[in-house]
Amino acid sequence: MKSSAWMGIALIAIGIVALAYQGITYTTRKKVLDIGPIHATRDENHTIPLPPIIGIVALVGGVVVLIAKQRK
């Protein structure tokens, strides 16, 4: 397989994953209290939204790359 075929398959996979997850979630730990030997922390969840248009564009781009490769 040529690199363009791998790129098309990778774009399709990225598009499917982007449409399935709709965002990236991560957790940070924040120190709330720090008095001598007493420590208290709090976990905060953050979400980076991923617009569906990004997944659609990646999916369509991957299909276009694969179709263009087959026509050559």
PyMOL commands that set and color helices and strands:
alter all, ss='L'
color gray80, all
select helices_A, chain A and resi 3-21+52-71
alter helices_A, ss='H'
color red, helices_A
select strands_A, chain A and resi 23-35+38-49
alter strands_A, ss='S'
color yellow, strands_A
deselect
rebuild
show_as cartoon
